[in-house]
C-alpha cells in the first residue's frame, strides 16, 4: 500500500493531476482497461469553467456547473480518486509528493490547467477579483451585492458611484460575458432591487489591452460583440492597460483612470506549475510545458501534459493550441487512447486538433460564433451557444437545472441566486458609516 | 435622512428585525399601506429552514431554499431593506443601534428567531456542528465529505470508523430528518463513491434526551418515525443526554459513549436577544420575550415580538406556541393587519393560533403527519410532506428547481451537490497522514 492507501496492482499506474476537461476526458478513455488510474485534484468536483460568470452574477448556483469527480468515476474498476495537492514531482524516483503522502507512478499526466496571471502586480492581486474557480466566483458575487448595499449608506455621490462601478480587465470571452451579464443586471434587476439608488449611474467598463476584444476570434465576431456590448451600455476601452489598483482607484498606462470598488482581473492566465518540472528549458511563455505530438514533456517518456498546461507547437498552431475546453478534451481523449496503446506495446497516434470553432455570448439573443467555415452572430448564435454549453455540461441533472434557470431568467429578466451566502468584506468602507456591514 | 439613508416620511415607521417566516409574512401585509417599513436582516435572503438538512446532505443547493429579501419587497412602495445587525434597542429614545448606524422607530417588531443553544457547553459549541443557517449547513456538508476523504487515508480501523460515524444530538424534526438523509446516503451513494472503503461500518446515531423522538408530535408519529429510522439502519438512543465532545469522543450521562468525527447539535435553541430588552422580567425560558395577545412585549405599546422570539402564553399553549414556521407566519399576518388598524386608530384583533398540524420526513416514502383531527404515516404522508414544503417555499423558480432535484434524487437514489466548495477543515487528522487535505 502507498501512504495514500492505494493498493499495488499488477497493472501499470497512471496518475492524472487535475480533474478538468482534459483529465476527465482522459480518465473516461481508460475505464475498463488493464491500467490503474489515480486521479488527484484539490477539489472533489469538476468545474465547468465557461459558466463561472453566471455563478458570479447570480444566474446559476455552483452545483449546476460542478460535478462530483467520484461520480464521474463511479463503476470504473481500478480507479482511485484522492483529494490532494501535489507539491513536487520527483522525476528520478517517479514519485509525487502531496499533502496526503507520496505516491509512485508509472505514467504521469499533468492536467493542472491555469491560474490567474497578475504579471507580478501585487496590488491588483490583493485588491482585485479573479473568476477562475467556484469559490472565487462566489466571492465576486458577494462583493458585487455588498457594494450595492454599501452604496445605499453614503451621501457622497463620488463614493456611491465608485461602489456601483465595475472595471473588468481583459476582453477575452470571460471579460465579455461578465460585462454583458452585469449590463443586463444593471438594466433588469438593480432598479427593482434598489429603488432608492440611482443605479443608472452604475458604469460597466471593459478594458482591453489590444485593439479589439475577443482577439482569438474573427474580426467580425470582435466588432459585433463590441457593438452588442455598447448596445447594452458597457463602455469598451481598447489599447489601454490597467497598471494599478488600490481598491478604489484604477490607473492605466494612459491618462484615463476609473473609480471602482470592483475590479475583475481576466487579463491573463498562466499554467499551474508543480515543483520538480519547472526547469526553464521545459517551460514556454505562461509556464506551459513544451510537449511533443504525443503530449510527452520534453525529455521524458513517461510524463505527459495536456490541456492548458501543455504546449504542443505545430505548424497550424506554432504557439500551441488555444487554452480552451476543446483542445483539452481532444488531447485527453487522444492521450487516453495512446496510453492504452503504450501499455499494449502498440505505436501511439500523434495528436491532431480538429478545430470546432469558438464562441462567446454577450447577453440575451446576442452571441458570436466562429465555426471553421462559417461565422454568424445574433439570436441564432445565442441559441447555438446555449445548446453547445448544455451539451458539454456533465450530468443530466445539471443540464436540466441549468436549462430551467435559463428559461426562467430569460422570461423573467431575473437572476434569483443574488445571495450573499458568505460575506466577502473586501469592499472599502463608506465614510459616513461607522462599521462594515457584516 | 437617518444615517441609514432612509428618508423621513409623514407615515409612521415600522422597523422589522428579521426576514424569516414571521418578518416576511408581516411585511407582505403592510404593502401599499400608509406605513413606512424598514426591514433589517444580517443576511440579504430569507432562509427556508425546514430544508436546511437537504443542503447539508448534498440534495439541494442554497439558492433553492433561499430567496432574496429585496425581491420579496420588489414593487412595495415605502419599503426599505438594509443589511444590518442590530446591537441595541434604546427603548426610551425609540432608537435602534446597528452596525450601519442608528435609526428611529415608531413601531418595532422583533422577529429575530432562534439560534443554537449549547446550554453553556463550550466544547460542543467549538467541536460540534450546528444547522440553523445556510453557511452552517454548507460547513456540515463539507465536513461530512472531508471526513470520508480522510477515512481513506488511514489504516487504523478505529480511526477510520470514527471518521465515518455520526452522532446527531436531538430527536426533533431536524435531527430525525438529518439522520434519515444520512442513512439513505450511506446506503445509496457511499458504496459507489467509496468502493475502496467499507462504508457499511458507518454508524448513524440519533441521541434523544427524553423517552421518545419527535416529542412535540403524537405518540404514534414518534413510534412510527423511530421504526422508519431503525429500518434505515439508524441507531436511535433515548433517555440519553450528550455531556461532552472533544472532536472525536462523545460522552453521555450514561456509560454509553461514541467515537465520531461528526457531531451535529440539534438539541436546543434559544431566542436571539438584542441588548436593551433583556431585562430578566421580560424573558421566559430560552430567551423568549413575553408578549400579550397583540404580540406587544410586556411593558411596551410600540414593541412587538413574533415567531420563535415571542412567547404568548394562552390557555391552549401555556408555554407559548410551538417554535415552527406556522405560528410565525400566522403571527406575522395578524400583527401586519393589527399595525394597519393601529395606525388607523381601529381596535386590534387578538391573535388566535389555527393549528394546521405538524410533520416530519424520515426518507423516501417515509414520513409522519399529525393533522389536528387525523394522523397518518408512510407513503401518503411523504407525498403530503413534499407538497406542503413545495407550497411554502417562496418563489416559483425555487419550487421548480427543488421539485426537479427531488424527482431526480428519487429516481436515481442520488444527491449530486456533494461538493466541497469551501473546505471546512475541522476534522481531526488521521495519524498516518502528515498534513490536512486542504
Interface residues (C-beta under 8 A of the other chain):
Chain A: X1 X3 X4 X5 X6 X7 X42 X43 X44 X45 X61 X62 X63 X64 X66 X67 X68 X70 X71 X74 X75 X80 X82 X83 X84 X85 X99 X100 X101 X134 X135 X138 X145 X146 X149 X152 X153 X154 X155 X192 X193 X194 X196 X395 X396 X397 X398 X400 X401 X404 X405 X408 X412 X414 X416 X417 X418 X419 X420 X421 X422 X432 X433 X434 X435 X436 X437 X438
Chain B: X1 X3 X4 X5 X6 X7 X42 X43 X44 X45 X61 X62 X63 X64 X66 X67 X68 X70 X71 X74 X75 X80 X82 X83 X84 X85 X99 X100 X101 X134 X135 X138 X145 X146 X149 X152 X153 X154 X155 X192 X193 X194 X196 X395 X396 X397 X398 X400 X401 X404 X405 X408 X412 X414 X416 X417 X418 X419 X420 X421 X422 X432 X433 X434 X435 X436 X437 X438
